[in-house]
Amino acid sequence: MDLSFGPEYDDFRADVVSFLANNADKAPKGNDLRGEAAKDWQTLLIENGYTCRTIPKEYGGYGAQPDIIKSRIIAEEFSSARVNAGLGGQGISMLVPTLLEMGTQEQKEQFIRPTIHGEMLWCQGYSEPGAGSDLASLTTSAVLDGDEWVLNGQKIWTSSGHLANWIFVLGRTSPDEAKHQGITFFLCPMDQKGVEVRPIVNIAGHSHFNEVFFSDARVPRENVIGQVNGGWAVAMTLLGYERGFGATTTYFRYRAELDRLVEMAQDKGRTQDTGIRQRLAWCHSKVEIMRWLGQQVLTSFLNGEPPGPKSSIVKLNWSEYHRVVTELSLDILGSDAMLVEGEHGYAAGLGAADAGTPNTSSAWINSFLSARSGTIYAGTSQVQRNIIGERILGLPKEPRSDEGPWNNTLR
C-alpha cells in the first residue's frame, strides 16, 4: 500500500519547508498572539497560502481550491518546526466557514476579512447556567425592536470573552415554539453598554472563559445568520466545523507534544523506568490511532462529505488521551512538578501541545490543569459517545425528558 501523496505534494512540502527556513524568525513569540506581530505574521501566512488557504480572495483569503492534503502538509511541517501556524480561534475556525456556507453576501463582505486578519475577535455565546449539554434549553431572549434585536440573558463558559469584541450568540426569538425551534443565531458587537463580561478564574490560574450578561443589548436586524427561528440549524453547522476542524491534523499536534515528553523523560533519566516506558508506549499507540482516524476523515473530505459524526470519534479520542498524557508528564517531572519553571506560567493559558511552547515544567503543569476542560468543551465526552452510539453504531436514542409544550417549561 502506497500512502505517499505523489510528486506534486512532495514539491509543495519542499516549498513549505523552504518558507519556514526563511521566515520562522518572524513568527510571534510567547503569549503575544493578538498584537501587531501576530497580525503581520497572519498577513504573511495568508499571502503565501499557509492559512485561510481556501477563503476567497474577495474576502481577504488566499483563494486556493480546497485541497485537504496540502492543508495536512502545512500542519505537519509547521508542527514539526514548532512554529506558530497563525491566528485561530472560534471566529476563524468556526464562524468563517459557517458564514461561507450560510451567510448573505453582505455578511461575508462585512465579517470575513476583518476576522481572518485579526481585527474582529470572536467568542461563542452558546452555553447558559441551565443549558449546557442540553443547549436547546437556552432562555436568553431576543425581541425585535424596529431594526434591532434586543438581547437579555446570560451565557457562561465563554472562551476568550474577555478579549473578544464580537460574539456569535443564540437567542430565543419564539418561546411558544418547540425548544429546538424558536432559536435564532445572531452576530452581536460586545463593545456596548448592554454587554457585561465577568472573567472566571480556572484551576490553571487564568481567565480563559467568562460569564457574559446581556441587558438590553442591541443587535442590528441584518446580523441574523440564516432564518429567524432557524438558528438551531446554523448552530449545528457551526458545531460540525468546531468538531471537524483539525480532525485531519490533530495527529501532528499531539505527535509533537509526545516527542517533547519523550525528550523530557530522557533528560531526566526516566526512560529506564519500566512503568514510564510502558505508559509512553501506550501514548504512542493512541497518537498513532489519531493519525489513522485523521486519514479516515481525510478520505471523507476528499469524497466531498461535510463534517459529520466521525469527527466525534476524533474529538473523544484526543480529549480523553490528553487528560492521561498530561498526568504522565507530571509523574515524569516528579518533585519538579511542584515548581513553576520558565516564562509560560499558569497565566499564559498555553499547553505543552501548542507550537513554540518550551519544554518547561510550567508548560506541562499548565497543560495538565487545562486538559480537563478538553473533555467538556466542543461537546462533553458523554455527548460525543451519544453521537457515536446513535449516529454511527445505530443504537437507540436516549429517552427524551422534555416532551410537552416548550413554553410551559420556560414559564
C-alpha positions as CSV (number, residue, x, y, z in Angstrom):
1,M,0.0,0.0,0.0
2,D,1.5,3.3,-1.1
3,L,0.4,6.1,1.4
4,S,2.6,8.8,-0.2
5,F,0.8,11.7,-1.8
6,G,2.8,11.9,-5.1
7,P,5.3,14.3,-6.7
8,E,3.0,17.3,-6.7
9,Y,2.7,17.2,-3.0
10,D,6.4,16.4,-2.5
11,D,7.1,19.7,-4.3
12,F,4.5,21.5,-2.2
13,R,6.1,20.2,1.0
14,A,9.5,21.4,-0.1
15,D,8.0,24.9,-0.6
16,V,6.6,24.9,2.9
17,V,9.9,23.7,4.4
18,S,11.7,26.5,2.5
19,F,9.2,29.1,3.7
20,L,9.7,28.1,7.3
21,A,13.5,28.1,7.0
22,N,13.4,31.7,5.6
23,N,10.6,33.2,7.7
24,A,10.3,31.3,11.0
25,D,12.0,34.1,12.9
26,K,9.1,36.4,12.0
27,A,6.6,34.3,13.9
28,P,5.2,35.8,17.1
29,K,6.9,34.6,20.3
30,G,5.5,33.9,23.8
31,N,1.9,34.9,24.6
32,D,1.5,37.8,22.3
33,L,-0.7,36.2,19.7
34,R,-3.1,39.1,19.3
35,G,-0.6,42.0,18.9
36,E,0.7,43.6,15.7
37,A,3.4,41.0,15.3
38,A,0.7,38.3,15.3
39,K,-1.3,40.2,12.7
40,D,1.7,40.8,10.5
41,W,2.6,37.1,10.7
42,Q,-1.0,36.2,9.8
43,T,-0.9,38.5,6.8
44,L,2.3,36.9,5.6
45,L,0.8,33.4,6.0
46,I,-2.3,34.3,4.1
47,E,-0.3,35.9,1.3
48,N,1.7,32.6,0.9
49,G,-1.4,30.4,1.3
50,Y,-0.4,28.8,4.6
51,T,-3.5,29.8,6.5
52,C,-7.1,30.8,5.4
53,R,-6.0,29.0,2.3
54,T,-9.4,28.3,0.7
55,I,-11.1,31.5,1.7
56,P,-11.8,33.5,-1.5
57,K,-9.6,36.5,-2.2
58,E,-12.6,38.8,-2.3
59,Y,-13.0,38.1,1.4
60,G,-9.3,38.5,2.2
61,G,-8.2,34.9,1.9
62,Y,-5.6,33.2,-0.3
63,G,-8.2,31.9,-2.8
64,A,-6.9,28.4,-3.4
65,Q,-9.1,25.5,-4.4
66,P,-9.8,23.1,-1.5
67,D,-7.0,20.6,-1.1
68,I,-7.1,18.8,2.3
69,I,-3.8,17.1,1.6
70,K,-2.0,20.4,1.2
71,S,-3.6,21.6,4.4
72,R,-2.4,18.5,6.1
73,I,1.2,19.0,4.8
74,I,1.1,22.6,6.1
75,A,0.0,21.5,9.5
76,E,2.6,18.7,9.6
77,E,5.6,21.0,8.7
78,F,4.6,23.9,11.0
79,S,4.1,21.4,13.8
80,S,7.4,19.7,13.2
81,A,9.2,23.1,13.1
82,R,7.3,24.2,16.2
83,V,6.3,27.5,14.5
84,N,3.1,29.3,15.2
85,A,0.6,28.5,12.4
86,G,-1.2,31.8,12.5
87,L,-4.3,33.2,14.2
88,G,-7.0,30.8,15.1
89,G,-9.9,30.8,17.5
90,Q,-13.6,30.5,17.1
91,G,-14.0,33.3,14.6
92,I,-11.6,31.9,12.0
93,S,-12.1,28.1,12.5
94,M,-15.9,28.0,13.2
95,L,-17.7,31.2,12.2
96,V,-16.0,32.0,8.9
97,P,-16.8,28.6,7.3
98,T,-20.3,28.9,8.6
99,L,-20.6,32.3,7.0
100,L,-19.3,31.0,3.7
101,E,-21.9,28.3,3.8
102,M,-24.9,30.1,5.2
103,G,-24.2,33.9,5.3
104,T,-25.5,36.5,2.9
105,Q,-23.2,38.3,0.5
106,E,-23.3,41.4,2.7
107,Q,-22.4,39.4,5.8
108,K,-19.5,37.7,4.1
109,E,-18.1,41.1,2.9
110,Q,-18.6,42.7,6.4
111,F,-17.2,40.0,8.7
112,I,-14.8,37.6,7.0
113,R,-11.9,39.8,6.0
114,P,-11.5,41.5,9.4
115,T,-12.0,38.2,11.2
116,I,-9.2,36.3,9.4
117,H,-6.8,39.3,9.7
118,G,-7.3,39.5,13.5
119,E,-9.3,42.8,13.6
120,M,-12.5,41.1,14.8
121,L,-12.0,38.8,17.7
122,W,-14.9,36.4,18.3
123,C,-16.3,34.4,21.2
124,Q,-19.2,31.9,21.3
125,G,-22.4,32.6,23.2
126,Y,-24.0,29.1,23.5
127,S,-23.9,27.6,27.0
128,E,-26.0,29.0,29.8
129,P,-26.2,28.1,33.5
130,G,-29.3,26.0,32.7
131,A,-28.4,25.0,29.2
132,G,-25.0,23.2,28.8
133,S,-25.1,19.8,27.1
134,D,-28.9,20.4,26.6
135,L,-28.2,23.5,24.6
136,A,-31.7,23.8,23.2
137,S,-32.9,24.6,26.7
138,L,-31.4,28.1,26.4
139,T,-33.5,31.0,27.7
140,T,-31.6,34.1,26.6
141,S,-34.4,36.1,24.9
142,A,-34.3,38.2,21.7
143,V,-37.1,40.6,20.9
144,L,-37.3,42.6,17.7
145,D,-37.5,46.4,18.3
146,G,-37.6,48.2,15.0
147,D,-34.4,47.5,13.1
148,E,-32.7,45.9,16.1
149,W,-33.0,42.8,18.2
150,V,-32.8,43.3,21.9
151,L,-31.0,40.5,23.9
152,N,-31.5,39.7,27.6
153,G,-30.0,36.8,29.4
154,Q,-26.7,35.1,30.4
155,K,-24.1,32.9,28.8
156,I,-21.3,31.1,30.6
157,W,-18.0,29.3,29.9
158,T,-17.5,31.8,27.1
159,S,-13.9,31.2,26.0
160,S,-11.9,34.4,25.2
161,G,-14.9,36.5,26.0
162,H,-12.7,39.0,27.9
163,L,-10.6,39.5,24.7
164,A,-13.3,39.4,22.0
165,N,-15.1,42.4,20.5
166,W,-17.8,40.3,18.8
167,I,-19.9,37.3,19.9
168,F,-22.0,34.9,17.9
169,V,-24.8,34.1,20.1
170,L,-28.0,32.0,20.3
171,G,-31.2,33.7,21.5
172,R,-34.8,32.5,21.8
173,T,-37.0,34.5,19.5
174,S,-40.2,32.4,19.7
175,P,-40.8,31.0,23.2
176,D,-44.0,29.3,22.1
177,E,-42.2,27.0,19.7
178,A,-40.8,23.6,20.5
179,K,-37.4,24.1,22.1
180,H,-35.2,23.2,19.2
181,Q,-37.2,25.7,17.2
182,G,-37.7,29.4,18.0
183,I,-33.9,29.9,18.3
184,T,-32.0,32.5,16.2
185,F,-28.3,32.9,15.5
186,F,-27.0,36.5,16.0
187,L,-23.7,38.4,15.5
188,C,-23.5,40.8,18.4
189,P,-21.0,43.6,19.0
190,M,-19.6,43.4,22.5
191,D,-18.4,47.0,22.9
192,Q,-21.7,48.3,24.1
193,K,-23.2,49.1,27.5
194,G,-25.7,46.2,27.3
195,V,-22.9,43.6,27.4
196,E,-21.0,42.8,30.6
197,V,-18.2,40.2,30.8
198,R,-17.1,38.7,34.1
199,P,-14.0,36.5,33.8
200,I,-13.9,33.2,35.6
201,V,-10.5,32.1,37.1
202,N,-10.0,28.5,36.3
203,I,-7.8,25.8,38.0
204,A,-4.8,26.9,36.0
205,G,-5.0,30.4,37.4
206,H,-6.0,32.2,34.3
207,S,-9.3,33.6,33.0
208,H,-9.7,31.8,29.6
209,F,-13.5,31.6,29.9
210,N,-16.1,34.0,31.2
211,E,-19.7,34.8,32.1
212,V,-21.4,37.2,29.7
213,F,-24.6,39.1,30.6
214,F,-26.9,40.8,28.1
215,S,-29.0,43.6,29.4
216,D,-31.0,45.2,26.5
217,A,-28.0,44.6,24.2
218,R,-28.7,45.6,20.7
219,V,-28.0,43.6,17.5
220,P,-28.7,45.0,14.0
221,R,-31.5,43.2,12.3
222,E,-29.3,42.3,9.4
223,N,-26.9,40.4,11.8
224,V,-29.0,37.3,11.8
225,I,-27.4,34.3,10.2
226,G,-29.9,32.0,8.4
227,Q,-33.5,32.4,9.2
228,V,-35.2,33.9,12.2
229,N,-36.2,30.9,14.4
230,G,-33.9,28.8,12.3
231,G,-30.8,29.2,14.4
232,W,-30.6,25.6,15.5
233,A,-29.5,24.5,12.0
234,V,-26.9,27.2,11.9
235,A,-25.6,26.3,15.4
236,M,-25.3,22.6,14.5
237,T,-23.5,23.6,11.3
238,L,-21.0,25.6,13.3
239,L,-20.5,22.8,15.8
240,G,-19.8,20.4,13.0
241,Y,-16.9,22.7,11.9
242,E,-15.8,23.0,15.6
243,R,-15.6,19.2,16.0
244,G,-14.4,18.6,12.5
245,F,-11.8,21.4,12.3
246,G,-8.3,20.0,12.6
247,A,-9.6,16.4,12.6
248,T,-7.1,15.5,9.9
249,T,-4.3,17.4,11.6
250,T,-4.8,16.6,15.3
251,Y,-2.1,13.9,15.0
252,F,0.7,16.3,14.3
253,R,-0.1,18.5,17.3
254,Y,0.0,15.6,19.7
255,R,2.8,13.8,18.0
256,A,5.0,16.9,18.5
257,E,3.8,17.1,22.2
258,L,4.6,13.4,22.8
259,D,8.1,13.9,21.2
260,R,8.7,16.7,23.7
261,L,7.6,14.5,26.5
262,V,9.9,11.7,25.5
263,E,12.8,14.3,25.3
264,M,12.0,15.4,28.8
265,A,11.9,11.8,30.1
266,Q,15.3,11.1,28.5
267,D,16.8,14.3,30.0
268,K,15.5,13.3,33.5
269,G,16.7,9.7,33.1
270,R,13.1,8.4,33.4
271,T,13.2,6.2,30.3
272,Q,14.9,3.4,32.3
273,D,11.8,3.1,34.4
274,T,9.7,0.2,33.0
275,G,6.4,1.7,34.1
276,I,7.2,5.0,32.4
277,R,8.3,3.3,29.2
278,Q,5.1,1.3,29.1
279,R,3.0,4.4,29.6
280,L,4.9,6.2,26.9
281,A,4.3,3.3,24.6
282,W,0.6,3.5,25.3
283,C,0.6,7.2,24.5
284,H,2.4,6.4,21.2
285,S,-0.3,3.9,20.2
286,K,-3.0,6.4,21.0
287,V,-1.3,9.1,18.9
288,E,-1.0,6.7,16.0
289,I,-4.7,5.9,16.3
290,M,-5.3,9.7,15.9
291,R,-3.2,9.5,12.8
292,W,-5.3,6.9,11.2
293,L,-8.5,8.4,12.3
294,G,-7.3,11.6,10.6
295,Q,-6.6,9.6,7.4
296,Q,-10.2,8.3,7.6
297,V,-11.6,11.8,8.0
298,L,-9.3,13.0,5.2
299,T,-10.8,10.4,2.9
300,S,-14.3,11.6,3.7
301,F,-13.3,15.2,2.9
302,L,-11.7,14.1,-0.4
303,N,-15.0,12.3,-1.2
304,G,-16.9,15.6,-0.7
305,E,-18.5,14.7,2.6
306,P,-19.1,17.5,5.1
307,P,-18.0,17.3,8.7
308,G,-20.2,14.6,10.3
309,P,-20.4,12.2,13.3
310,K,-16.9,10.8,12.5
311,S,-15.4,14.0,13.9
312,S,-16.9,13.0,17.3
313,I,-14.6,9.9,17.3
314,V,-11.6,12.2,16.8
315,K,-12.7,14.6,19.5
316,L,-13.4,11.9,22.0
317,N,-10.0,10.3,21.4
318,W,-7.8,13.4,21.7
319,S,-9.6,14.9,24.7
320,E,-9.5,11.7,26.7
321,Y,-6.0,11.0,25.6
322,H,-4.7,14.4,26.6
323,R,-6.0,14.0,30.1
324,V,-3.9,10.9,30.5
325,V,-0.7,12.0,28.8
326,T,-0.6,15.2,30.9
327,E,-0.9,13.1,34.1
328,L,2.1,11.1,32.8
329,S,4.0,14.3,32.3
330,L,3.7,15.2,36.0
331,D,4.8,11.7,37.0
332,I,7.9,12.2,34.8
333,L,8.6,15.6,36.3
334,G,8.3,14.1,39.8
335,S,9.1,16.7,42.5
336,D,9.9,19.2,39.8
337,A,6.1,19.3,39.2
338,M,5.9,21.5,42.3
339,L,8.0,24.2,40.7
340,V,6.9,26.7,38.1
341,E,9.8,26.9,35.7
342,G,10.0,29.1,32.7
343,E,8.1,32.1,31.3
344,H,5.0,30.1,30.4
345,G,3.4,30.1,33.9
346,Y,-0.2,29.5,34.9
347,A,-1.3,32.9,33.5
348,A,-0.2,32.0,30.0
349,G,-3.0,29.7,29.2
350,L,-0.8,27.7,26.9
351,G,-0.4,23.9,26.9
352,A,2.6,21.8,26.0
353,A,0.9,20.8,22.7
354,D,1.0,24.4,21.4
355,A,3.6,25.1,18.8
356,G,6.6,27.0,20.1
357,T,5.9,26.3,23.8
358,P,9.2,25.5,25.6
359,N,9.7,22.1,27.3
360,T,9.4,23.5,30.9
361,S,7.7,22.2,34.0
362,S,5.4,25.3,33.8
363,A,4.2,24.4,30.4
364,W,3.4,20.8,31.4
365,I,1.7,21.8,34.6
366,N,-0.5,24.3,32.8
367,S,-1.3,21.7,30.1
368,F,-2.2,19.2,32.9
369,L,-4.6,21.6,34.5
370,S,-6.1,22.7,31.2
371,A,-6.6,19.2,29.9
372,R,-9.7,18.6,32.0
373,S,-11.6,21.2,30.1
374,G,-10.9,19.4,26.8
375,T,-13.4,16.7,27.8
376,I,-16.1,19.3,28.2
377,Y,-15.8,22.0,25.5
378,A,-17.0,21.3,22.0
379,G,-19.3,18.7,23.4
380,T,-18.6,16.7,26.5
381,S,-17.3,13.2,26.2
382,Q,-20.7,11.9,27.2
383,V,-22.3,13.8,24.3
384,Q,-19.7,12.5,21.9
385,R,-20.4,8.9,23.0
386,N,-24.1,9.5,22.4
387,I,-23.4,10.8,18.9
388,I,-21.2,7.9,18.1
389,G,-23.7,5.4,19.5
390,E,-26.7,6.8,17.8
391,R,-25.4,8.1,14.5
392,I,-22.6,5.7,13.8
393,L,-23.5,2.5,15.6
394,G,-27.2,2.9,15.1
395,L,-28.1,2.4,18.8
396,P,-31.5,3.6,20.0
397,K,-31.7,7.2,21.1
398,E,-31.9,8.0,24.8
399,P,-35.4,8.8,26.0
400,R,-36.3,12.5,25.9
401,S,-37.4,14.0,29.2
402,D,-38.6,17.3,27.7
403,E,-41.8,16.2,25.9
404,G,-44.7,18.6,26.0
405,P,-45.1,22.3,25.2
406,W,-41.8,24.1,25.5
407,N,-43.5,27.3,26.6
408,N,-44.6,25.6,29.8
409,T,-41.0,24.7,30.6
410,L,-39.9,28.2,30.0
411,R,-42.5,29.6,32.4
